Amino acid sequence: MAKKRGNRDKQKNADSKKPSQTVEVVIRKKILGEAPEEHRFVVADGKKLKNIMELADALETMSEEVFKHHVNEVRNDFSSWVKDIFYDHSLAEDIARAKNKLEAQVAVLRRLVKELL
């Protein structure tokens, strides 16, 4: 008497014929990377920032009015962007502690120099 194959054996054979999937892992330093298009920072003056270097440049030329729009007692948009998009909690805290535009820029530039050395 021949034994019938059950569904279990059929499923096993079907699974073994599926092509294997490969996953490519890319490791790069997030702080030096660029934010995806949908996560670019749009400054109140209309500029779009895609990375931390552009944030440093923007802080240099930004008016006090625009800076105060993003950084005040209620919020710190620059700190939040750095933390949420670039996952650099240390830099985000340094930016949050900055009392003015120049201190925020110095915090960003220090972090970039540290990363590049």
Long-range contacts (C-beta under 8 A, 24 or more apart in sequence): 29-115, 30-86, 30-87, 30-88, 31-86, 31-88, 31-91, 31-111, 31-112, 31-115, 32-115, 33-86, 35-81, 35-85, 35-86, 39-85, 41-77, 41-78, 41-81, 43-70, 44-69, 44-70, 52-82, 52-86, 52-88, 52-91, 52-108, 52-111, 52-112, 53-112, 55-81, 55-82, 55-108, 56-105, 56-108, 56-109, 56-112, 59-101, 59-104, 59-105, 59-108, 60-105, 62-101, 64-101, 67-100, 67-101, 67-104, 71-98, 71-101, 71-104, 78-104
